[in-house]
Amino acid sequence: MTTDLPAITRLYQLCEPLESLHPGDPRWVDFDPVRGDENVVALYARSLRRAAADRPDFKLFTGHRGVGKTSELFRLQNILEAPGDGQPGFVVVYCDVGDRLDVNDLDFPDLLVFVLASPKVHTVYTVPISLIYSPRFGQLQQAVGEHNVPLSMIRLRPGWNADISDDSPGMAKMREMVERRCCEAGTSLDAAFDGLATLNHLCRMSGGHPRHLMMFLQAACNELDDLPITRTAAEKAVRKYANALLREVPDADWDKLAVFATPQRDIPKDEPHQQMLFLLFVFEYMDGDIWYEINPVLRTLERFRP
């Protein structure tokens, strides 16, 4: 990065929401402690190493859009390429499924054909989170042969019935993600924000969704000529996303969404609720067990009435 760029530009460029990080990137943060009890990458690495070479192992890797699936797949690749369990490292080939399938229009027949016609190698597929909440998921499970754990959101609550506090482990991890980017941009949290409360506000509004936090940071930067990011700029960034959600949420969904104003242990397995997960109206979290709650940005809308 060119060091003569303004600090706000350097920070903006280091907060690209669509950029996936490799484990060696100085901006990479280990979110395992605040995702849940299931370390999906470690589980999959053990299973793939232990599978017989003549019996291809298939895995489905899923989670919310932007929650960090690609970065976690890079970590899985890094683990598998290193020797372990008395075996040499794997040869890992990374393929973009978008070259073969339209992931926005993916259905069970497409996925089943893609799985059954795949090469005879151990394979990990990334699929939309809405597929695992379909009544037809059992059909896919039979083809894959093992329960597959979604990559969950970073939980800002220590547990499903606990309040969010600024010093909770999840909030600390979200601030760490921003601090690492500030460091790479040659600045600090104190210089980048007009106060810690502004950063905490953005972390809370992200709901523990890494891409949303990066999106808010870029949008806030675009409201300003120079650092620091002010509370006013942060609120404008959140309001732009809130207005986009207001245009997206179907009229019939508002009453259903109100249920998730408080954390819920379950979500109906029907098409409208699958879409709520896919479109990020409702977030999924884990603390050993699963819970669901509203995208916090929806709480800022007058239309939302729990």
N, C-alpha and C positions, 0 to 999 in steps of 0.2 A: 504494500500500500504506500502511496506517495505521502511522505510525512509533511509536505507543505500544504496539504489540504486542510481546511478548517476542521477543528475537532468535531463539530456537529456533523460534518460530511463524513469524516472517518467513522464515527459511531453509527451513522445511518447505514453505511455500506457494510458494516460488520453485523448488522441486525436484519439481514435479508431473510424474510420469513420462509422462503422456499428452499433455502440452502440446507442441505443435510450434512452433518459433521462426522468426520472420522474420529475414532478414539484418541488419536494423537494430536488433534487440533486443540490448541490452548483454550479455546472457547467451550470445549466439551465438558459437560457436567454429568456426574454419576447420579442419576435420579432413582436408582434401585431402592434406597431406603424409604422413599416417599411415594412409590407406585403401589405397593402392596406386598404381601408375603411371597408372591410368586415371582421369582427371577426368571422371566421367560427365556432370555438368552442363555442362561446357564442350563436350564432344563433342556432346551433344544440341543445345545452343544453336547451334553451328556448322551442324550438319546441317539443323536446322529453318529457319535463315535462308537456307541455300543451296538448299533444295528449291523447285521450281517451284510457283507459286501454283495452277496447274491440276492438279497431281499431289500429292494429300495424302500427307504423310509420317506414318507410324505408328511409334511407339516403345513398347517395353515397359520399364518401370522397376521393378526388383525388388531384393530384398535381404531380410535377416532382419527380422522384426517388431521394431520399436523401435530400428532402427539409425540412423534419421534420414531416412527417405525423404521424409516430408512436408515437413520443414524444407528438404531439398534441392530439392524441387519448388517451394517458395516462392522459393528462390534462382534456380531456372531461370526462374520467372515474372518475377522482378525483372530478370534479364538480358534477357529477350526483350522486355519492355515498353520498354526503353531503345533509342534508335536505335543502329544498328551495321551494318557492312559496306555503308555507303552506302544503307541502307534506313531508313525510319521504324520506330518500335517496333511490335511486334505488339499486337493486342488479345487478351489472354489470359483465357480463361474457365475457372475452376477448378470442377470438379464432383466430388462425393463418389460414387464408384462404388457405395458401400454402399446408395445410394438405389435402384439398379437391380439389383444383384447381391448375393448372399450370399457375401462373400469367403471365408468359412470353408468353403464348399461349392462352390467354383469349380472347374469342370472345362473341358476343351478345347472341347466343343461350345458351352458358354456363352460363352466368350471369343471364339471364332471368329465366332459370330453377332453378338456385341456389336461386334467390330471391323468386320466387313463391312457392318453396318447403320449404322455411325456417320455423322455428317454429313461432308460433303466439306471437311474442314478438317484441318490438321496436328493430330495427336492423340498424347498421351502417356498410356499406361495403366500403372497400378501393379498388379502381379500377385504372388501368393505365390512365394517363392523355390523352393518344391518343384516348381513347374511346369516350370522350366527344366532340371530333372534327370530329367524323364520321357522315356521312349523316344519319346513322341509329340510332343516339342517341335519336331522337324523340320517337322511339319505346320503348326504355328503360325508357325514361322520363314518358311515359304513365303508365308504371308499377310502377314507384316510386312515381310519383304524385307531385313533387315539383322541382323547379329549384335548382340545386346543384352548389355551388360555389367552384372552385378549391382553394387549398391552394397554394398561389403564392410564387414566389421567394422573397428573401429579396431584396428590390430595393436599389441599390447604388446611383441611380439618385434621387434627390428629386421629380422629375416629368419626364414625358416621353421626354420632349423637353429641359431638363436641363442637364448641364454637371455634371460629377462625380467629386466631390472634396473630399479631404481627411477628411474634417470636416463635411461631410454630415451625416445625422442621420443614414443612412444605414451602412456607413463605420464605424461609431462609434460603432454600434451594433456588427459588425463582429469583431472589435478589442476587445469588451467586452467579446465575446465568447472565444477568445484566452486568455485574461487576467484572466478570471475565472479559466481556466485550468492551467495557470502558477501558480496562487495562490495555487491551490490544489496540485501542484507539488512542492511547497515550494520554488518557484522562483518568478521572476517579469518580466514584459515586457522588462525592461532595461537590465536585465541579459540574457534573452532568445534570444534577437535579437541584431545584430550589429548596428541597428538603426531603428527608426520608419519607415523609408522609405522602409525597407525590408518587414516589416509586412504589410504596406499599399500596396505594390506590390502584395503580396499573396492575400490580401483581394480583390483587383481589379480583379486579374486573376480568383478568384472564381466566379465572377459575382453575388455574393450574394447567392451562393449555399453552405450551411453549410457543407455538406459532402465533397465537393471538397476542401474546406479550410482545413478540418481535414486531408484529403488525402495528400495535399501539405505539411502540417506540418510534417507528418510522413515521407514522402519521403525526405524532406529536412534534418530531423534528421538523416536519414540513410546515408547521405553524410558526416556526421561529427562524430568525436569521443566525442566532448564535445560542450556544448553551448558556445557562442551564435550561433544562426542560421545566416549564412552570406547571403549576396545578391547572391553570386555565387551558394550556395547550394539551395537557393530558386528558382533561375532561372533553375537549373538542374531539380528540382522537377516539375516545370511547363513544361519544355521541354519533359520530359518523357510522360506526359499526352498528350501533343500536338502531339507527334509521334504516340501515340495510336490512337488518333482521325484521323490522316492522313491515317492510315490503315483502319479505319472504314468508312469514308465518301465515298459513291459511287461517281464515276466520274461524273455521270449525275447531282449530287446535288450541285456541287460547284457554278454554275451560279445562282441557286435558293437561295443559302445561301448568296450570295453577296448582295441581296436585303436587308438583315437584318443587314448590316453593320451600318445602322442608324436605330433608333427605328421605328417600324411600328405598326400602330393601328390594323392591321388585318393580318391573315395568311390564305392561301387557305385551304379549307377543303377536301383535297385529300390525298391519301395514302402516297405519298412521304413526304408531310409536317407533317402528323401525326407522321411518323417515326422520323422526325427531332426533334419533341418535345419529343417523347419517348426516343430517344437516346441522348438527351441533346445537340444536335447541335444548337438548338434555345431555348432560355429561355423566359418564360412568366412572366410579372410583372403587378402590378396594382397600380394606384394612384387615385382610384375611377373608372377610365376607365382602359382598358387593353392595354398593348403594348408588342411587341415581338422584341427581338434583338439577335444577334449572341452570342454564347458562346465565351467569350473574349479570351479564349486560342486559338481559331481558327484564331484570328487576328495575332497571332505570326508566323503563317505558311506562307512560301513563296507561297504556292499553293493558298492561299486565296487572291483574287484580287477583292475588292469591285468596 
